[in-house]
Amino acid sequence: TGGAAKNPKVDRGKCIGCGQCVIHCPDGCIKLDKEKKAVPNFDYCKGCGICAKVCPVKAIKMEERK
């Protein structure tokens, strides 16, 4: 797990805390913090991009891992 070529980057200003990314992540690596903003765990993310695809406000973008 982890070590994906791309990781999700969350724009906290756009995130509305709907939880769609949490529900659809097949690896369960996205949680909502106390401010109801998406926070991915890169130790488990496989870089599939489903979270970015299901985000209704496009707050998640897949970026090359640094």
PDB file of N, CA, C, O and CB in Angstrom:
ATOM      1  N   THR A   1       0.833  -1.187   0.000  1.00  0.00           N
ATOM      2  CA  THR A   1       0.000   0.000   0.000  1.00  0.00           C
ATOM      3  C   THR A   1       0.869   1.237   0.000  1.00  0.00           C
ATOM      4  O   THR A   1       2.051   1.182   0.338  1.00  0.00           O
ATOM      5  CB  THR A   1      -0.943   0.005   1.202  1.00  0.00           C
ATOM      6  N   GLY A   2       0.277   2.347  -0.379  1.00  0.00           N
ATOM      7  CA  GLY A   2       1.026   3.595  -0.434  1.00  0.00           C
ATOM      8  C   GLY A   2       2.008   3.611  -1.581  1.00  0.00           C
ATOM      9  O   GLY A   2       2.061   2.666  -2.369  1.00  0.00           O
ATOM     10  N   GLY A   3       2.777   4.659  -1.683  1.00  0.00           N
ATOM     11  CA  GLY A   3       3.806   4.754  -2.703  1.00  0.00           C
ATOM     12  C   GLY A   3       3.288   4.998  -4.111  1.00  0.00           C
ATOM     13  O   GLY A   3       3.985   4.697  -5.080  1.00  0.00           O
ATOM     14  N   ALA A   4       2.090   5.531  -4.246  1.00  0.00           N
ATOM     15  CA  ALA A   4       1.503   5.785  -5.561  1.00  0.00           C
ATOM     16  C   ALA A   4       2.287   6.851  -6.317  1.00  0.00           C
ATOM     17  O   ALA A   4       2.935   7.708  -5.717  1.00  0.00           O
ATOM     18  CB  ALA A   4       0.041   6.212  -5.420  1.00  0.00           C
ATOM     19  N   ALA A   5       2.217   6.782  -7.640  1.00  0.00           N
ATOM     20  CA  ALA A   5       2.873   7.786  -8.474  1.00  0.00           C
ATOM     21  C   ALA A   5       2.185   9.138  -8.346  1.00  0.00           C
ATOM     22  O   ALA A   5       2.825  10.184  -8.453  1.00  0.00           O
ATOM     23  CB  ALA A   5       2.885   7.340  -9.936  1.00  0.00           C
ATOM     24  N   LYS A   6       0.870   9.108  -8.116  1.00  0.00           N
ATOM     25  CA  LYS A   6       0.104  10.337  -7.915  1.00  0.00           C
ATOM     26  C   LYS A   6      -0.640  10.262  -6.593  1.00  0.00           C
ATOM     27  O   LYS A   6      -1.080   9.194  -6.169  1.00  0.00           O
ATOM     28  CB  LYS A   6      -0.884  10.574  -9.082  1.00  0.00           C
ATOM     29  N   ASN A   7      -0.770  11.402  -5.960  1.00  0.00           N
ATOM     30  CA  ASN A   7      -1.499  11.489  -4.697  1.00  0.00           C
ATOM     31  C   ASN A   7      -2.563  12.576  -4.797  1.00  0.00           C
ATOM     32  O   ASN A   7      -2.408  13.542  -5.544  1.00  0.00           O
ATOM     33  CB  ASN A   7      -0.533  11.775  -3.517  1.00  0.00           C
ATOM     34  N   PRO A   8      -3.648  12.410  -4.036  1.00  0.00           N
ATOM     35  CA  PRO A   8      -4.682  13.437  -4.043  1.00  0.00           C
ATOM     36  C   PRO A   8      -4.252  14.666  -3.245  1.00  0.00           C
ATOM     37  O   PRO A   8      -3.727  14.552  -2.137  1.00  0.00           O
ATOM     38  CB  PRO A   8      -5.984  12.877  -3.481  1.00  0.00           C
ATOM     39  N   LYS A   9      -4.483  15.830  -3.824  1.00  0.00           N
ATOM     40  CA  LYS A   9      -4.239  17.088  -3.126  1.00  0.00           C
ATOM     41  C   LYS A   9      -5.594  17.754  -2.942  1.00  0.00           C
ATOM     42  O   LYS A   9      -6.323  17.979  -3.907  1.00  0.00           O
ATOM     43  CB  LYS A   9      -3.232  18.020  -3.918  1.00  0.00           C
ATOM     44  N   VAL A  10      -5.921  18.065  -1.698  1.00  0.00           N
ATOM     45  CA  VAL A  10      -7.218  18.640  -1.373  1.00  0.00           C
ATOM     46  C   VAL A  10      -7.102  20.154  -1.238  1.00  0.00           C
ATOM     47  O   VAL A  10      -6.265  20.661  -0.492  1.00  0.00           O
ATOM     48  CB  VAL A  10      -7.777  18.025  -0.079  1.00  0.00           C
ATOM     49  N   ASP A  11      -7.953  20.865  -1.969  1.00  0.00           N
ATOM     50  CA  ASP A  11      -8.065  22.310  -1.824  1.00  0.00           C
ATOM     51  C   ASP A  11      -9.061  22.551  -0.694  1.00  0.00           C
ATOM     52  O   ASP A  11     -10.272  22.470  -0.898  1.00  0.00           O
ATOM     53  CB  ASP A  11      -8.521  23.009  -3.175  1.00  0.00           C
ATOM     54  N   ARG A  12      -8.550  22.846   0.487  1.00  0.00           N
ATOM     55  CA  ARG A  12      -9.401  22.983   1.673  1.00  0.00           C
ATOM     56  C   ARG A  12     -10.396  24.137   1.543  1.00  0.00           C
ATOM     57  O   ARG A  12     -11.433  24.135   2.206  1.00  0.00           O
ATOM     58  CB  ARG A  12      -8.539  23.190   2.910  1.00  0.00           C
ATOM     59  N   GLY A  13     -10.096  25.105   0.709  1.00  0.00           N
ATOM     60  CA  GLY A  13     -11.018  26.208   0.491  1.00  0.00           C
ATOM     61  C   GLY A  13     -12.242  25.798  -0.311  1.00  0.00           C
ATOM     62  O   GLY A  13     -13.314  26.387  -0.171  1.00  0.00           O
ATOM     63  N   LYS A  14     -12.077  24.782  -1.153  1.00  0.00           N
ATOM     64  CA  LYS A  14     -13.190  24.294  -1.975  1.00  0.00           C
ATOM     65  C   LYS A  14     -13.955  23.156  -1.305  1.00  0.00           C
ATOM     66  O   LYS A  14     -15.153  22.997  -1.537  1.00  0.00           O
ATOM     67  CB  LYS A  14     -12.672  23.830  -3.325  1.00  0.00           C
ATOM     68  N   CYS A  15     -13.274  22.361  -0.475  1.00  0.00           N
ATOM     69  CA  CYS A  15     -13.881  21.173   0.139  1.00  0.00           C
ATOM     70  C   CYS A  15     -15.107  21.571   0.971  1.00  0.00           C
ATOM     71  O   CYS A  15     -15.034  22.453   1.827  1.00  0.00           O
ATOM     72  CB  CYS A  15     -12.843  20.426   1.028  1.00  0.00           C
ATOM     73  N   ILE A  16     -16.235  20.901   0.698  1.00  0.00           N
ATOM     74  CA  ILE A  16     -17.477  21.192   1.421  1.00  0.00           C
ATOM     75  C   ILE A  16     -17.806  20.129   2.465  1.00  0.00           C
ATOM     76  O   ILE A  16     -18.854  20.195   3.108  1.00  0.00           O
ATOM     77  CB  ILE A  16     -18.629  21.315   0.443  1.00  0.00           C
ATOM     78  N   GLY A  17     -16.924  19.157   2.637  1.00  0.00           N
ATOM     79  CA  GLY A  17     -17.117  18.141   3.669  1.00  0.00           C
ATOM     80  C   GLY A  17     -18.259  17.187   3.412  1.00  0.00           C
ATOM     81  O   GLY A  17     -18.869  16.680   4.353  1.00  0.00           O
ATOM     82  N   CYS A  18     -18.559  16.932   2.145  1.00  0.00           N
ATOM     83  CA  CYS A  18     -19.694  16.071   1.804  1.00  0.00           C
ATOM     84  C   CYS A  18     -19.427  14.598   2.103  1.00  0.00           C
ATOM     85  O   CYS A  18     -20.363  13.827   2.317  1.00  0.00           O
ATOM     86  CB  CYS A  18     -20.041  16.233   0.340  1.00  0.00           C
ATOM     87  N   GLY A  19     -18.147  14.203   2.117  1.00  0.00           N
ATOM     88  CA  GLY A  19     -17.781  12.826   2.438  1.00  0.00           C
ATOM     89  C   GLY A  19     -17.830  11.858   1.273  1.00  0.00           C
ATOM     90  O   GLY A  19     -17.636  10.658   1.470  1.00  0.00           O
ATOM     91  N   GLN A  20     -18.081  12.341   0.065  1.00  0.00           N
ATOM     92  CA  GLN A  20     -18.130  11.439  -1.085  1.00  0.00           C
ATOM     93  C   GLN A  20     -16.785  10.739  -1.302  1.00  0.00           C
ATOM     94  O   GLN A  20     -16.747   9.559  -1.651  1.00  0.00           O
ATOM     95  CB  GLN A  20     -18.530  12.211  -2.348  1.00  0.00           C
ATOM     96  N   CYS A  21     -15.704  11.451  -1.099  1.00  0.00           N
ATOM     97  CA  CYS A  21     -14.375  10.843  -1.250  1.00  0.00           C
ATOM     98  C   CYS A  21     -14.157   9.743  -0.220  1.00  0.00           C
ATOM     99  O   CYS A  21     -13.562   8.708  -0.521  1.00  0.00           O
ATOM    100  CB  CYS A  21     -13.275  11.908  -1.119  1.00  0.00           C
ATOM    101  N   VAL A  22     -14.641   9.974   0.991  1.00  0.00           N
ATOM    102  CA  VAL A  22     -14.513   8.984   2.069  1.00  0.00           C
ATOM    103  C   VAL A  22     -15.286   7.727   1.712  1.00  0.00           C
ATOM    104  O   VAL A  22     -14.779   6.615   1.859  1.00  0.00           O
ATOM    105  CB  VAL A  22     -15.018   9.561   3.415  1.00  0.00           C
ATOM    106  N   ILE A  23     -16.508   7.905   1.245  1.00  0.00           N
ATOM    107  CA  ILE A  23     -17.382   6.777   0.911  1.00  0.00           C
ATOM    108  C   ILE A  23     -16.820   5.952  -0.246  1.00  0.00           C
ATOM    109  O   ILE A  23     -16.885   4.723  -0.215  1.00  0.00           O
ATOM    110  CB  ILE A  23     -18.782   7.282   0.557  1.00  0.00           C
ATOM    111  N   HIS A  24     -16.274   6.611  -1.260  1.00  0.00           N
ATOM    112  CA  HIS A  24     -15.858   5.923  -2.477  1.00  0.00           C
ATOM    113  C   HIS A  24     -14.413   5.442  -2.499  1.00  0.00           C
ATOM    114  O   HIS A  24     -14.045   4.667  -3.382  1.00  0.00           O
ATOM    115  CB  HIS A  24     -16.072   6.811  -3.618  1.00  0.00           C
ATOM    116  N   CYS A  25     -13.596   5.874  -1.567  1.00  0.00           N
ATOM    117  CA  CYS A  25     -12.188   5.439  -1.556  1.00  0.00           C
ATOM    118  C   CYS A  25     -12.115   3.935  -1.265  1.00  0.00           C
ATOM    119  O   CYS A  25     -12.501   3.498  -0.181  1.00  0.00           O
ATOM    120  CB  CYS A  25     -11.363   6.244  -0.492  1.00  0.00           C
ATOM    121  N   PRO A  26     -11.622   3.140  -2.228  1.00  0.00           N
ATOM    122  CA  PRO A  26     -11.570   1.693  -2.017  1.00  0.00           C
ATOM    123  C   PRO A  26     -10.567   1.262  -0.948  1.00  0.00           C
ATOM    124  O   PRO A  26     -10.642   0.144  -0.439  1.00  0.00           O
ATOM    125  CB  PRO A  26     -11.235   1.012  -3.308  1.00  0.00           C
ATOM    126  N   ASP A  27      -9.639   2.138  -0.612  1.00  0.00           N
ATOM    127  CA  ASP A  27      -8.624   1.804   0.383  1.00  0.00           C
ATOM    128  C   ASP A  27      -8.909   2.421   1.749  1.00  0.00           C
ATOM    129  O   ASP A  27      -8.166   2.193   2.704  1.00  0.00           O
ATOM    130  CB  ASP A  27      -7.270   2.252  -0.099  1.00  0.00           C
ATOM    131  N   GLY A  28      -9.987   3.206   1.844  1.00  0.00           N
ATOM    132  CA  GLY A  28     -10.361   3.811   3.127  1.00  0.00           C
ATOM    133  C   GLY A  28      -9.303   4.746   3.674  1.00  0.00           C
ATOM    134  O   GLY A  28      -9.120   4.840   4.888  1.00  0.00           O
ATOM    135  N   CYS A  29      -8.603   5.438   2.787  1.00  0.00           N
ATOM    136  CA  CYS A  29      -7.489   6.263   3.256  1.00  0.00           C
ATOM    137  C   CYS A  29      -7.819   7.755   3.334  1.00  0.00           C
ATOM    138  O   CYS A  29      -6.921   8.576   3.520  1.00  0.00           O
ATOM    139  CB  CYS A  29      -6.307   6.066   2.354  1.00  0.00           C
ATOM    140  N   ILE A  30      -9.097   8.114   3.193  1.00  0.00           N
ATOM    141  CA  ILE A  30      -9.479   9.513   3.336  1.00  0.00           C
ATOM    142  C   ILE A  30     -10.456   9.630   4.505  1.00  0.00           C
ATOM    143  O   ILE A  30     -11.419   8.870   4.611  1.00  0.00           O
ATOM    144  CB  ILE A  30     -10.110  10.066   2.015  1.00  0.00           C
ATOM    145  N   LYS A  31     -10.191  10.579   5.358  1.00  0.00           N
ATOM    146  CA  LYS A  31     -11.048  10.865   6.512  1.00  0.00           C
ATOM    147  C   LYS A  31     -11.416  12.336   6.480  1.00  0.00           C
ATOM    148  O   LYS A  31     -10.761  13.129   5.802  1.00  0.00           O
ATOM    149  CB  LYS A  31     -10.341  10.495   7.858  1.00  0.00           C
ATOM    150  N   LEU A  32     -12.451  12.702   7.203  1.00  0.00           N
ATOM    151  CA  LEU A  32     -12.784  14.113   7.389  1.00  0.00           C
ATOM    152  C   LEU A  32     -12.245  14.537   8.741  1.00  0.00           C
ATOM    153  O   LEU A  32     -12.436  13.838   9.736  1.00  0.00           O
ATOM    154  CB  LEU A  32     -14.330  14.364   7.289  1.00  0.00           C
ATOM    155  N   ASP A  33     -11.566  15.690   8.785  1.00  0.00           N
ATOM    156  CA  ASP A  33     -11.041  16.184  10.047  1.00  0.00           C
ATOM    157  C   ASP A  33     -12.142  16.902  10.830  1.00  0.00           C
ATOM    158  O   ASP A  33     -13.301  16.905  10.413  1.00  0.00           O
ATOM    159  CB  ASP A  33      -9.843  17.126   9.804  1.00  0.00           C
ATOM    160  N   LYS A  34     -11.788  17.501  11.944  1.00  0.00           N
ATOM    161  CA  LYS A  34     -12.793  18.148  12.805  1.00  0.00           C
ATOM    162  C   LYS A  34     -13.458  19.342  12.127  1.00  0.00           C
ATOM    163  O   LYS A  34     -14.536  19.770  12.538  1.00  0.00           O
ATOM    164  CB  LYS A  34     -12.150  18.601  14.109  1.00  0.00           C
ATOM    165  N   GLU A  35     -12.815  19.881  11.086  1.00  0.00           N
ATOM    166  CA  GLU A  35     -13.398  20.984  10.319  1.00  0.00           C
ATOM    167  C   GLU A  35     -14.203  20.478   9.127  1.00  0.00           C
ATOM    168  O   GLU A  35     -14.651  21.267   8.295  1.00  0.00           O
ATOM    169  CB  GLU A  35     -12.300  21.930   9.839  1.00  0.00           C
ATOM    170  N   LYS A  36     -14.387  19.152   9.045  1.00  0.00           N
ATOM    171  CA  LYS A  36     -15.120  18.498   7.950  1.00  0.00           C
ATOM    172  C   LYS A  36     -14.445  18.720   6.601  1.00  0.00           C
ATOM    173  O   LYS A  36     -15.105  18.965   5.592  1.00  0.00           O
ATOM    174  CB  LYS A  36     -16.558  19.014   7.895  1.00  0.00           C
ATOM    175  N   LYS A  37     -13.120  18.629   6.605  1.00  0.00           N
ATOM    176  CA  LYS A  37     -12.338  18.747   5.375  1.00  0.00           C
ATOM    177  C   LYS A  37     -11.644  17.406   5.126  1.00  0.00           C
ATOM    178  O   LYS A  37     -11.216  16.739   6.068  1.00  0.00           O
ATOM    179  CB  LYS A  37     -11.291  19.922   5.470  1.00  0.00           C
ATOM    180  N   ALA A  38     -11.536  17.019   3.863  1.00  0.00           N
ATOM    181  CA  ALA A  38     -10.928  15.746   3.496  1.00  0.00           C
ATOM    182  C   ALA A  38      -9.421  15.756   3.758  1.00  0.00           C
ATOM    183  O   ALA A  38      -8.718  16.713   3.433  1.00  0.00           O
ATOM    184  CB  ALA A  38     -11.205  15.432   2.024  1.00  0.00           C
ATOM    185  N   VAL A  39      -8.955  14.666   4.353  1.00  0.00           N
ATOM    186  CA  VAL A  39      -7.527  14.497   4.634  1.00  0.00           C
ATOM    187  C   VAL A  39      -7.110  13.089   4.207  1.00  0.00           C
ATOM    188  O   VAL A  39      -7.484  12.111   4.853  1.00  0.00           O
ATOM    189  CB  VAL A  39      -7.214  14.739   6.155  1.00  0.00           C
ATOM    190  N   PRO A  40      -6.338  12.982   3.122  1.00  0.00           N
ATOM    191  CA  PRO A  40      -5.879  11.669   2.679  1.00  0.00           C
ATOM    192  C   PRO A  40      -4.680  11.178   3.485  1.00  0.00           C
ATOM    193  O   PRO A  40      -3.865  11.973   3.953  1.00  0.00           O
ATOM    194  CB  PRO A  40      -5.522  11.714   1.206  1.00  0.00           C
ATOM    195  N   ASN A  41      -4.583   9.859   3.642  1.00  0.00           N
ATOM    196  CA  ASN A  41      -3.440   9.238   4.299  1.00  0.00           C
ATOM    197  C   ASN A  41      -2.575   8.632   3.192  1.00  0.00           C
ATOM    198  O   ASN A  41      -2.924   7.594   2.631  1.00  0.00           O
ATOM    199  CB  ASN A  41      -3.891   8.144   5.361  1.00  0.00           C
ATOM    200  N   PHE A  42      -1.463   9.269   2.882  1.00  0.00           N
ATOM    201  CA  PHE A  42      -0.622   8.846   1.772  1.00  0.00           C
ATOM    202  C   PHE A  42       0.092   7.523   2.026  1.00  0.00           C
ATOM    203  O   PHE A  42       0.613   6.921   1.088  1.00  0.00           O
ATOM    204  CB  PHE A  42       0.389   9.907   1.476  1.00  0.00           C
ATOM    205  N   ASP A  43       0.126   7.060   3.269  1.00  0.00           N
ATOM    206  CA  ASP A  43       0.737   5.766   3.561  1.00  0.00           C
ATOM    207  C   ASP A  43      -0.077   4.626   2.975  1.00  0.00           C
ATOM    208  O   ASP A  43       0.451   3.535   2.761  1.00  0.00           O
ATOM    209  CB  ASP A  43       0.889   5.578   5.064  1.00  0.00           C
ATOM    210  N   TYR A  44      -1.359   4.863   2.711  1.00  0.00           N
ATOM    211  CA  TYR A  44      -2.246   3.814   2.204  1.00  0.00           C
ATOM    212  C   TYR A  44      -2.817   4.101   0.819  1.00  0.00           C
ATOM    213  O   TYR A  44      -3.363   3.199   0.182  1.00  0.00           O
ATOM    214  CB  TYR A  44      -3.374   3.610   3.162  1.00  0.00           C
ATOM    215  N   CYS A  45      -2.702   5.322   0.347  1.00  0.00           N
ATOM    216  CA  CYS A  45      -3.256   5.712  -0.945  1.00  0.00           C
ATOM    217  C   CYS A  45      -2.524   4.996  -2.082  1.00  0.00           C
ATOM    218  O   CYS A  45      -1.295   4.958  -2.121  1.00  0.00           O
ATOM    219  CB  CYS A  45      -3.168   7.238  -1.130  1.00  0.00           C
ATOM    220  N   LYS A  46      -3.303   4.430  -3.004  1.00  0.00           N
ATOM    221  CA  LYS A  46      -2.734   3.755  -4.171  1.00  0.00           C
ATOM    222  C   LYS A  46      -2.816   4.603  -5.426  1.00  0.00           C
ATOM    223  O   LYS A  46      -2.415   4.163  -6.504  1.00  0.00           O
ATOM    224  CB  LYS A  46      -3.437   2.440  -4.404  1.00  0.00           C
ATOM    225  N   GLY A  47      -3.341   5.833  -5.291  1.00  0.00           N
ATOM    226  CA  GLY A  47      -3.349   6.764  -6.409  1.00  0.00           C
ATOM    227  C   GLY A  47      -4.377   6.484  -7.488  1.00  0.00           C
ATOM    228  O   GLY A  47      -4.174   6.867  -8.640  1.00  0.00           O
ATOM    229  N   CYS A  48      -5.475   5.826  -7.147  1.00  0.00           N
ATOM    230  CA  CYS A  48      -6.474   5.454  -8.159  1.00  0.00           C
ATOM    231  C   CYS A  48      -7.231   6.658  -8.717  1.00  0.00           C
ATOM    232  O   CYS A  48      -7.695   6.609  -9.856  1.00  0.00           O
ATOM    233  CB  CYS A  48      -7.462   4.470  -7.566  1.00  0.00           C
ATOM    234  N   GLY A  49      -7.368   7.739  -7.942  1.00  0.00           N
ATOM    235  CA  GLY A  49      -8.032   8.941  -8.415  1.00  0.00           C
ATOM    236  C   GLY A  49      -9.542   8.946  -8.301  1.00  0.00           C
ATOM    237  O   GLY A  49     -10.186   9.891  -8.756  1.00  0.00           O
ATOM    238  N   ILE A  50     -10.120   7.923  -7.710  1.00  0.00           N
ATOM    239  CA  ILE A  50     -11.578   7.883  -7.555  1.00  0.00           C
ATOM    240  C   ILE A  50     -12.061   9.067  -6.727  1.00  0.00           C
ATOM    241  O   ILE A  50     -13.103   9.647  -7.031  1.00  0.00           O
ATOM    242  CB  ILE A  50     -12.019   6.561  -6.899  1.00  0.00           C
ATOM    243  N   CYS A  51     -11.331   9.426  -5.703  1.00  0.00           N
ATOM    244  CA  CYS A  51     -11.726  10.555  -4.850  1.00  0.00           C
ATOM    245  C   CYS A  51     -11.872  11.835  -5.669  1.00  0.00           C
ATOM    246  O   CYS A  51     -12.823  12.592  -5.476  1.00  0.00           O
ATOM    247  CB  CYS A  51     -10.697  10.766  -3.725  1.00  0.00           C
ATOM    248  N   ALA A  52     -10.933  12.076  -6.580  1.00  0.00           N
ATOM    249  CA  ALA A  52     -10.983  13.270  -7.421  1.00  0.00           C
ATOM    250  C   ALA A  52     -12.162  13.214  -8.387  1.00  0.00           C
ATOM    251  O   ALA A  52     -12.787  14.235  -8.674  1.00  0.00           O
ATOM    252  CB  ALA A  52      -9.675  13.429  -8.198  1.00  0.00           C
ATOM    253  N   LYS A  53     -12.459  12.023  -8.884  1.00  0.00           N
ATOM    254  CA  LYS A  53     -13.559  11.869  -9.845  1.00  0.00           C
ATOM    255  C   LYS A  53     -14.925  12.083  -9.199  1.00  0.00           C
ATOM    256  O   LYS A  53     -15.828  12.623  -9.839  1.00  0.00           O
ATOM    257  CB  LYS A  53     -13.507  10.488 -10.480  1.00  0.00           C
ATOM    258  N   VAL A  54     -15.093  11.668  -7.942  1.00  0.00           N
ATOM    259  CA  VAL A  54     -16.414  11.764  -7.303  1.00  0.00           C
ATOM    260  C   VAL A  54     -16.634  13.085  -6.573  1.00  0.00           C
ATOM    261  O   VAL A  54     -17.755  13.362  -6.145  1.00  0.00           O
ATOM    262  CB  VAL A  54     -16.595  10.625  -6.332  1.00  0.00           C
ATOM    263  N   CYS A  55     -15.611  13.897  -6.419  1.00  0.00           N
ATOM    264  CA  CYS A  55     -15.760  15.160  -5.693  1.00  0.00           C
ATOM    265  C   CYS A  55     -16.673  16.109  -6.480  1.00  0.00           C
ATOM    266  O   CYS A  55     -16.340  16.499  -7.599  1.00  0.00           O
ATOM    267  CB  CYS A  55     -14.372  15.820  -5.444  1.00  0.00           C
ATOM    268  N   PRO A  56     -17.818  16.480  -5.902  1.00  0.00           N
ATOM    269  CA  PRO A  56     -18.774  17.311  -6.644  1.00  0.00           C
ATOM    270  C   PRO A  56     -18.315  18.748  -6.875  1.00  0.00           C
ATOM    271  O   PRO A  56     -18.835  19.425  -7.763  1.00  0.00           O
ATOM    272  CB  PRO A  56     -20.075  17.333  -5.917  1.00  0.00           C
ATOM    273  N   VAL A  57     -17.358  19.220  -6.097  1.00  0.00           N
ATOM    274  CA  VAL A  57     -16.877  20.597  -6.252  1.00  0.00           C
ATOM    275  C   VAL A  57     -15.442  20.659  -6.786  1.00  0.00           C
ATOM    276  O   VAL A  57     -14.826  21.725  -6.816  1.00  0.00           O
ATOM    277  CB  VAL A  57     -16.957  21.326  -4.918  1.00  0.00           C
ATOM    278  N   LYS A  58     -14.923  19.506  -7.204  1.00  0.00           N
ATOM    279  CA  LYS A  58     -13.569  19.407  -7.777  1.00  0.00           C
ATOM    280  C   LYS A  58     -12.507  19.972  -6.837  1.00  0.00           C
ATOM    281  O   LYS A  58     -11.598  20.685  -7.263  1.00  0.00           O
ATOM    282  CB  LYS A  58     -13.508  20.141  -9.116  1.00  0.00           C
ATOM    283  N   ALA A  59     -12.638  19.641  -5.548  1.00  0.00           N
ATOM    284  CA  ALA A  59     -11.673  20.107  -4.547  1.00  0.00           C
ATOM    285  C   ALA A  59     -10.448  19.205  -4.475  1.00  0.00           C
ATOM    286  O   ALA A  59      -9.470  19.539  -3.807  1.00  0.00           O
ATOM    287  CB  ALA A  59     -12.333  20.184  -3.178  1.00  0.00           C
ATOM    288  N   ILE A  60     -10.496  18.066  -5.158  1.00  0.00           N
ATOM    289  CA  ILE A  60      -9.375  17.120  -5.113  1.00  0.00           C
ATOM    290  C   ILE A  60      -8.783  16.986  -6.508  1.00  0.00           C
ATOM    291  O   ILE A  60      -9.491  16.737  -7.484  1.00  0.00           O
ATOM    292  CB  ILE A  60      -9.832  15.728  -4.573  1.00  0.00           C
ATOM    293  N   LYS A  61      -7.482  17.157  -6.577  1.00  0.00           N
ATOM    294  CA  LYS A  61      -6.731  16.985  -7.824  1.00  0.00           C
ATOM    295  C   LYS A  61      -5.646  15.956  -7.565  1.00  0.00           C
ATOM    296  O   LYS A  61      -5.075  15.901  -6.476  1.00  0.00           O
ATOM    297  CB  LYS A  61      -6.118  18.344  -8.331  1.00  0.00           C
ATOM    298  N   MET A  62      -5.367  15.144  -8.571  1.00  0.00           N
ATOM    299  CA  MET A  62      -4.279  14.182  -8.450  1.00  0.00           C
ATOM    300  C   MET A  62      -2.999  14.848  -8.933  1.00  0.00           C
ATOM    301  O   MET A  62      -2.944  15.394 -10.035  1.00  0.00           O
ATOM    302  CB  MET A  62      -4.577  12.880  -9.260  1.00  0.00           C
ATOM    303  N   GLU A  63      -1.970  14.795  -8.091  1.00  0.00           N
ATOM    304  CA  GLU A  63      -0.690  15.415  -8.423  1.00  0.00           C
ATOM    305  C   GLU A  63       0.429  14.391  -8.325  1.00  0.00           C
ATOM    306  O   GLU A  63       0.339  13.425  -7.567  1.00  0.00           O
ATOM    307  CB  GLU A  63      -0.404  16.611  -7.498  1.00  0.00           C
ATOM    308  N   GLU A  64       1.474  14.613  -9.093  1.00  0.00           N
ATOM    309  CA  GLU A  64       2.634  13.748  -9.037  1.00  0.00           C
ATOM    310  C   GLU A  64       3.189  13.729  -7.616  1.00  0.00           C
ATOM    311  O   GLU A  64       3.261  14.758  -6.945  1.00  0.00           O
ATOM    312  CB  GLU A  64       3.708  14.209 -10.041  1.00  0.00           C
ATOM    313  N   ARG A  65       3.573  12.554  -7.181  1.00  0.00           N
ATOM    314  CA  ARG A  65       4.151  12.415  -5.842  1.00  0.00           C
ATOM    315  C   ARG A  65       5.522  13.066  -5.817  1.00  0.00           C
ATOM    316  O   ARG A  65       6.308  12.940  -6.755  1.00  0.00           O
ATOM    317  CB  ARG A  65       4.248  10.922  -5.426  1.00  0.00           C
ATOM    318  N   LYS A  66       5.788  13.760  -4.726  1.00  0.00           N
ATOM    319  CA  LYS A  66       7.080  14.451  -4.581  1.00  0.00           C
ATOM    320  C   LYS A  66       8.002  13.675  -3.691  1.00  0.00           C
ATOM    321  O   LYS A  66       9.133  14.099  -3.453  1.00  0.00           O
ATOM    322  CB  LYS A  66       6.891  15.856  -4.024  1.00  0.00           C
TER     323      LYS A  66
END
